Amino acid sequence: MYRSTRERTNPSVSTDTSTQCSTCRMSPSECGMLVALFLFSFPAALGSTVFLEPKKAIQVLRARRANYFLEEMLPGDLERECYEETCSQEEASEIFQNKEKTMEFWFRYRNLDPCEQNPCVNGGFCTIVRNDFFCLCPPRFDGKNCEIEVFECEYKNGGCLQYCTNRGRFNGVQCSCAEGYQLQEDGRTCDEAVPFPCGKKWAQNSGYRSLGDESLLLNNTLALDQGGNSTQPADNSTAQVGNSIHEGNNSTHQKGNFTDPLQLQLPAEDDERRIVGGQLERQGGSPWQVLIRRKNGYGFCGGTLIGPRWVLSAAHCFQETPDHVTIGDYDKMLRDLDEQKIQVEAVMVHPHFHSYTFDSDIALLRLAEPVRQGPYATPACLPNDHLARILSKEGTVGTVTGWGATQYMGRSSRFLRKVALPVVDHLKCVGSTEQVVTDNMFCAGYLQDNLDACSGDSGGPFVANYRGTWYLTGVISWGEECAAKGKYGFYTRLGNYLPWIQDTIQKHSLNSTETVLT
């Protein structure tokens, strides 16, 4: 009975089902569902692509999950924040904790151009290196974005007010000050530490101060100054020197008295009127100016006070023997109120001075006693090596002073004069003359204008103003005629002789307190 009932059932169905289920190792119901799903999706699959975009594929393969409250307390994770989800730049910054690495990742992650907005400053050029930007910085700037200004002494004097010394490319500079000044807390500026430090002009009164016993008419004064020639003012201003004379201004210089400044009409500090190659200097306007004299009182060369007992001049001057110098001098024919007369103790000519080419045309004079420093007797500062190069560049304007001739083969000036002259390119200097021009010389002046130093000015100063302090950068040496067209005046390049000056002064100093003003 049991056997017959089993035979009445469909043996093929039972056999096929068991075979299918054993093959796919699923229950009959599971196999049926899989077949139905395949048949249902097959028509749609025929009309669509097999490949998906990366973001959609990520969504299929990775189920997006909701943030849970402890997630914000966990450290940033690149996989979790930026690949399982879309992260922001702020989230990337939390992960990398470094601006450069964050930006490198962000530009690559968002497929951005890192140079699109040019992150480089101060003229830097942006380029792309391995999905990150790289700034090519101009000279004197450094850093990832060229944001760091690299101070070097060759560039703006390192930001120092006076002296600058390089400490290495990434170590910056060391600022220091001239004698009589003190470095301030900012490490760059200098303040006066003594009553009369070097390189400062103190005299404000332009009046003439004389101790002469004789009376001197202003018209005679100017006539002597011009070598007997009348004055021809360069402009039409109402307060002209020539007009003051012809209007009968007969005031005299009494002993110890001041003359009204309007009577003599000394040019103001910024007066641009030129009087035969320059203009009158005000008394005390060049307090470092020295006149070197013979025993009979004749002044034959100029010089520059650089220390209490030291004067710098030109070597070629000392074919003659100096007896004394006058400091605070203005009128070389009369004793001025603030004038000092000091004997010369010794003369040191540079050992390499060449009397034919005037190479190394420099000498030092040691005075028998120190100068009493004051408004009319103040040393000029000497630059250090870097500052000397800055102040010797083409176009730098320096001031030349002296009592030399006001024209070629003319008489010397009775009163101190000054002229402002620019430094000229060295190749132009060489091309302007057939004489030997060495690297120990520089030239200054104008090709067309009648402005120059002349005979009798030799040894005098060429000083340049740098940030309110006057530095001696040259010594008047030689020239061809005076203010001739196409010709320049030549000066000894002081920066080349700073070691010799220091060594000579140290060797001949009698006490340790005596120093040169550098």
C-alpha positions in Angstrom: 0.0 0.0 0.0 2.8 2.4 0.9 4.7 1.4 -2.2 1.8 1.9 -4.5 1.1 5.4 -3.1 4.7 6.4 -3.7 4.5 5.2 -7.2 1.4 7.4 -7.9 3.4 10.5 -7.1 5.4 12.3 -9.8 8.8 10.9 -9.5 10.3 13.4 -12.0 9.5 16.5 -10.1 10.8 15.2 -6.9 14.0 14.1 -8.5 14.6 17.4 -10.4 13.9 19.6 -7.4 16.3 17.8 -5.2 18.9 17.9 -7.9 18.6 21.7 -8.3 18.7 22.4 -4.6 21.6 20.2 -4.1 23.4 21.9 -7.0 22.9 25.5 -5.8 22.9 24.3 -2.2 19.8 26.4 -1.5 16.3 25.5 -0.3 13.7 25.3 -3.0 12.1 28.5 -2.0 15.5 30.4 -2.1 16.2 29.1 -5.6 12.8 30.1 -6.8 13.2 33.7 -5.5 16.7 34.0 -7.2 15.3 32.8 -10.5 12.4 35.2 -10.3 14.7 38.2 -9.5 16.9 37.4 -12.4 14.0 37.1 -14.8 12.6 40.4 -13.5 15.8 42.5 -13.8 17.1 41.0 -17.0 15.1 43.3 -19.5 16.3 46.5 -17.6 19.9 45.3 -17.6 19.8 45.0 -21.3 19.1 48.7 -21.7 21.7 50.1 -19.2 25.5 50.2 -18.9 27.3 47.9 -16.7 29.8 50.6 -15.4 28.9 53.3 -12.8 30.5 56.6 -11.8 32.9 56.3 -8.8 30.6 58.1 -6.4 27.6 55.8 -7.3 29.8 52.8 -7.2 30.9 53.8 -3.7 27.3 54.1 -2.7 26.5 50.6 -4.0 29.5 49.0 -2.4 29.5 50.9 0.8 26.4 51.6 2.7 26.4 55.2 4.0 26.1 55.3 7.7 24.8 58.0 10.0 27.3 59.8 12.3 26.9 58.8 15.8 27.5 61.2 18.7 30.9 59.9 19.7 32.3 60.4 16.1 33.1 64.1 16.6 35.1 63.1 19.7 37.4 60.8 17.7 40.5 62.0 16.0 40.1 62.8 12.3 40.4 59.8 10.0 41.1 60.3 6.2 39.3 57.1 5.3 36.2 57.8 7.3 36.0 61.6 6.7 36.9 61.9 3.0 36.5 58.5 1.3 33.5 57.0 3.0 31.9 60.4 2.9 32.6 63.8 1.2 34.7 65.9 3.5 35.2 69.7 3.7 38.5 71.5 3.7 38.1 72.2 7.4 37.7 68.4 8.1 40.8 67.8 6.0 42.7 70.4 8.0 41.7 68.6 11.2 43.1 65.4 9.8 46.5 66.7 8.6 47.1 69.4 11.2 49.4 71.1 8.7 48.5 73.8 6.3 50.9 72.7 3.5 49.9 69.0 3.6 46.2 70.0 3.8 46.4 72.2 0.7 48.4 69.5 -1.2 45.7 67.0 -0.4 42.8 69.4 -1.0 43.9 70.4 -4.5 44.3 66.8 -5.4 41.1 65.7 -3.8 39.0 68.4 -5.5 41.1 68.4 -8.7 41.8 72.1 -8.3 44.6 74.3 -9.8 46.7 75.4 -6.8 48.1 78.4 -8.8 44.7 79.7 -9.9 44.6 82.4 -7.3 48.4 82.7 -7.1 49.2 82.2 -3.4 52.6 83.7 -3.8 53.1 87.2 -2.5 55.8 89.9 -3.1 56.0 89.2 -6.8 56.5 85.4 -6.4 55.8 83.2 -9.4 53.5 80.1 -8.8 54.2 76.8 -10.3 52.8 73.3 -9.7 54.9 70.5 -8.3 53.3 67.1 -7.6 49.7 68.5 -7.1 51.0 71.3 -4.9 52.0 74.9 -5.6 55.6 76.0 -5.4 56.6 79.7 -5.2 59.6 81.0 -7.1 60.5 84.0 -5.0 62.2 87.2 -6.2 65.5 88.2 -4.6 65.3 89.2 -0.9 62.2 87.1 -0.2 61.8 83.6 1.1 59.2 81.2 2.6 56.4 79.0 1.3 54.5 82.0 -0.1 57.5 84.4 -0.4 56.1 86.1 2.7 59.5 86.4 4.5 61.7 89.4 3.7 65.3 88.3 3.9 67.4 91.1 5.2 70.9 91.3 3.8 73.3 94.2 4.2 73.5 94.6 0.4 69.7 95.2 0.4 68.5 98.4 2.1 71.5 98.1 4.4 69.8 95.2 6.1 67.2 97.6 7.5 69.8 99.0 9.8 70.0 102.8 10.5 73.8 102.9 10.5 76.1 99.8 10.3 75.1 96.3 9.1 76.9 93.0 9.3 75.6 89.8 7.6 75.2 86.7 9.8 74.3 84.3 7.1 71.4 83.9 4.7 68.9 82.6 7.2 70.4 84.2 10.3 69.6 87.8 9.3 71.9 90.7 10.0 73.5 92.4 12.9 73.0 96.1 13.2 75.4 98.4 15.1 76.1 102.1 15.5 78.8 104.6 14.9 80.9 106.0 17.8 78.7 108.3 19.9 75.5 106.4 19.2 73.7 103.6 21.0 71.7 100.7 19.5 68.0 100.9 20.5 65.8 98.0 21.7 64.4 97.4 18.2 67.9 96.2 17.2 68.0 98.5 14.1 67.9 102.2 15.0 70.6 104.2 16.8 70.2 107.1 19.2 72.7 109.8 20.3 74.7 108.7 23.4 77.0 111.8 23.7 76.4 115.5 23.2 78.1 115.8 19.8 78.3 112.4 18.0 79.8 112.2 14.5 77.9 113.0 11.3 75.5 115.6 12.7 75.1 119.3 11.8 74.3 121.4 14.8 74.6 125.1 13.9 71.2 126.6 13.0 72.2 130.2 12.9 73.4 131.3 9.4 74.9 134.5 10.7 78.6 135.2 10.3 80.7 135.1 13.5 84.1 136.8 13.4 86.8 137.9 15.8 88.4 140.2 13.3 89.4 143.7 14.6 89.0 145.3 11.2 85.8 146.4 9.6 84.7 144.6 6.5 82.1 145.9 4.1 79.8 143.3 2.6 80.5 144.4 -0.9 84.3 143.9 -0.4 83.6 140.5 1.2 81.8 139.2 -1.8 84.2 140.8 -4.2 87.1 138.9 -2.6 85.1 135.7 -2.6 84.5 135.9 -6.3 88.1 136.7 -7.2 87.2 140.3 -8.1 84.2 139.4 -10.2 80.7 140.6 -9.5 78.0 138.1 -8.5 75.5 136.9 -11.1 72.6 135.2 -9.3 71.1 132.2 -11.0 67.5 133.2 -10.5 65.3 136.3 -10.2 64.5 136.1 -6.5 64.2 139.4 -4.8 66.7 138.6 -2.1 69.7 138.4 -4.3 73.3 138.6 -3.1 74.2 141.1 -5.8 71.3 143.4 -5.1 72.1 143.4 -1.4 75.6 144.8 -2.2 74.5 147.5 -4.6 71.8 148.8 -2.3 74.5 150.0 0.0 74.4 147.5 2.8 77.4 148.8 4.8 77.1 146.9 8.0 80.4 145.9 9.5 81.5 142.8 11.4 82.4 143.9 15.0 84.4 141.7 17.4 82.2 139.0 18.8 79.0 140.3 17.2 76.6 138.6 14.9 75.8 140.1 11.5 72.2 140.1 10.4 71.8 137.0 8.3 69.8 139.0 5.7 72.8 141.3 5.1 75.1 138.5 3.9 72.3 136.4 2.4 74.0 133.0 3.1 72.2 130.4 1.1 69.8 128.2 3.1 70.5 124.5 3.5 68.2 123.6 0.6 69.1 126.6 -1.6 69.7 125.4 -5.1 71.3 128.7 -6.5 74.7 128.1 -7.8 77.6 130.6 -7.5 80.4 129.8 -10.0 80.5 126.1 -9.4 78.7 126.0 -6.1 77.3 128.1 -3.3 78.4 129.6 0.0 78.2 127.1 2.9 76.7 128.4 6.1 79.0 128.7 9.1 78.9 125.4 10.9 77.2 123.8 7.9 80.2 121.5 7.5 81.6 121.1 11.0 84.1 118.4 10.0 85.8 120.7 7.5 89.5 121.3 8.3 91.9 123.8 6.6 95.5 122.7 6.6 97.9 125.6 6.8 101.6 126.3 6.5 103.5 128.0 9.3 102.8 131.4 7.8 99.1 130.7 8.0 98.6 130.0 4.3 95.9 127.3 3.8 96.9 125.0 1.0 94.7 121.9 1.4 91.5 120.7 3.0 90.8 117.8 5.3 88.1 116.1 7.3 87.9 115.6 11.0 87.2 111.9 11.8 88.2 111.8 15.5 89.3 114.1 18.3 92.9 114.0 17.2 92.7 112.7 13.6 92.2 114.4 10.2 91.9 112.7 6.9 93.3 114.3 3.8 95.0 113.6 0.4 98.5 112.3 0.2 99.6 114.5 -2.6 99.0 117.6 -0.4 102.1 116.8 1.7 104.8 117.7 -0.7 104.5 120.7 1.6 105.0 120.5 5.4 101.8 121.3 7.4 102.2 123.3 10.5 98.7 123.5 12.0 95.0 123.1 11.1 92.0 125.3 11.7 88.7 123.8 12.6 85.4 125.7 12.7 86.8 127.9 10.1 84.6 129.8 7.7 86.4 133.0 6.6 90.0 131.9 6.0 91.3 135.4 6.2 89.9 136.3 9.6 89.8 134.4 12.9 86.2 133.2 13.4 84.6 133.2 16.8 84.4 129.4 17.1 87.6 128.6 15.2 90.2 126.3 16.7 93.9 126.3 15.8 95.7 123.1 16.6 99.3 122.0 15.7 100.0 119.0 13.5 102.0 116.4 15.4 102.5 113.8 12.6 101.6 113.0 9.0 101.0 109.4 7.8 100.9 109.0 4.0 99.5 105.8 2.7 102.5 103.5 1.8 101.1 102.7 -1.7 100.5 106.3 -2.7 101.6 106.7 -6.4 102.6 110.3 -7.1 102.0 110.0 -10.8 98.7 108.2 -11.0 97.5 109.5 -7.6 96.4 106.0 -6.7 95.9 105.5 -2.9 95.8 109.3 -2.5 95.1 109.4 1.2 96.9 110.5 4.4 96.2 110.8 8.1 97.2 113.8 10.3 97.6 113.3 14.0 96.9 116.5 16.0 99.0 117.6 18.9 95.8 117.9 21.1 92.2 116.9 20.9 89.6 119.1 19.2 87.0 120.6 21.5 83.9 119.1 19.9 80.8 121.3 19.5 78.4 122.8 16.9 81.3 124.1 14.8 83.7 121.1 15.3 82.1 117.7 14.8 83.7 114.7 13.2 82.2 113.1 10.1 81.3 109.4 10.5 83.2 106.8 8.6 81.1 104.1 7.0 81.7 100.4 7.5 82.3 98.2 4.4 78.7 97.6 3.4 77.6 101.2 3.9 80.5 102.4 2.0 79.4 100.4 -1.0 75.9 101.6 -0.8 77.0 105.2 -0.6 79.4 104.8 -3.6 76.7 103.6 -6.0 76.0 105.5 -9.2 73.7 108.4 -8.6 74.4 108.8 -4.9 74.6 112.6 -4.3 77.5 113.8 -2.1 78.5 117.2 -0.8 82.0 118.6 -1.5 83.2 121.6 0.5 86.4 123.7 0.4 88.1 127.1 -0.1 89.5 126.2 -3.6 89.4 128.3 -6.7 85.9 129.2 -8.0 87.1 128.8 -11.6 90.0 127.2 -13.5 93.2 129.3 -12.9 91.2 131.6 -10.7 91.7 132.9 -7.2 90.7 130.7 -4.3 87.5 131.4 -2.3 87.8 133.4 0.9 84.7 131.8 2.4 83.8 128.1 2.6 81.8 126.8 -0.3 79.8 123.7 -1.1 78.6 121.8 -4.1 76.4 118.7 -4.5 77.6 116.2 -7.0 76.3 112.7 -8.0 78.6 109.6 -8.1 79.2 108.6 -11.8 79.3 105.0 -13.2 82.9 103.7 -13.1 83.0 102.9 -16.8 82.0 106.5 -17.6 84.7 107.7 -15.4 87.3 105.6 -17.2 86.0 106.8 -20.6 86.1 110.5 -19.7 89.9 110.7 -19.4 93.1 109.4 -20.8 94.6 109.3 -17.3 94.9 106.1 -15.2 91.7 105.4 -13.2 92.0 102.6 -10.6 89.4 100.8 -8.5 90.6 103.0 -5.6 89.0 106.0 -7.2 85.5 107.2 -8.1 84.4 110.2 -10.0 81.5 112.6 -9.5 80.0 115.6 -11.2 78.1 116.6 -14.3 79.2 116.5 -17.9 77.6 119.9 -18.8 77.1 121.9 -15.6 80.0 124.0 -14.3 80.1 122.3 -10.9 83.2 120.7 -9.5 86.0 120.8 -6.9 89.0 122.8 -8.0 92.6 123.7 -7.1 92.9 124.3 -3.3 90.0 121.9 -2.5 92.3 118.8 -2.5 92.1 116.6 0.6 88.6 117.9 1.5 85.5 115.8 2.1 83.0 114.1 -0.1 80.3 113.3 2.3 76.9 111.6 1.8 73.8 111.7 4.0 72.3 108.4 4.9 69.2 108.5 7.1 70.1 111.7 8.8 73.8 111.0 9.4 76.7 112.3 7.3 79.4 109.8 6.3 82.8 110.5 4.7 82.9 108.4 1.5 85.6 110.2 -0.6 88.6 112.5 -0.5 89.1 115.2 -3.1 92.0 114.0 -5.2 92.4 115.2 -8.8 90.7 116.4 -12.0 91.4 117.9 -15.4 90.9 121.7 -15.2 87.9 122.5 -13.2 84.3 121.8 -14.1 85.3 121.4 -17.8 82.6 120.0 -20.1 82.9 116.2 -20.5 85.2 115.9 -17.4 84.6 114.8 -13.9 86.3 115.3 -10.6 88.1 112.2 -9.1 88.0 111.2 -5.4 89.8 108.6 -3.4 87.4 105.7 -2.6 87.4 105.7 1.2 85.8 102.3 1.6 88.9 100.6 0.3 91.0 102.1 3.0 89.0 101.6 6.2 91.3 98.8 7.5 94.4 101.0 6.9 92.7 103.9 8.7 91.8 101.7 11.7 95.2 100.1 11.9 97.1 103.4 11.6 95.1 105.1 14.3 95.4 102.1 16.7 99.2 102.0 16.1 99.7 105.7 16.8 97.2 106.2 19.5 98.8 107.1 22.9 95.9 105.9 25.0 93.1 103.4 24.8 90.3 105.9 24.9 91.2 107.4 21.5 89.1 105.8 18.8 88.1 106.5 15.2 84.5 107.1 14.6 83.4 103.9 13.0 
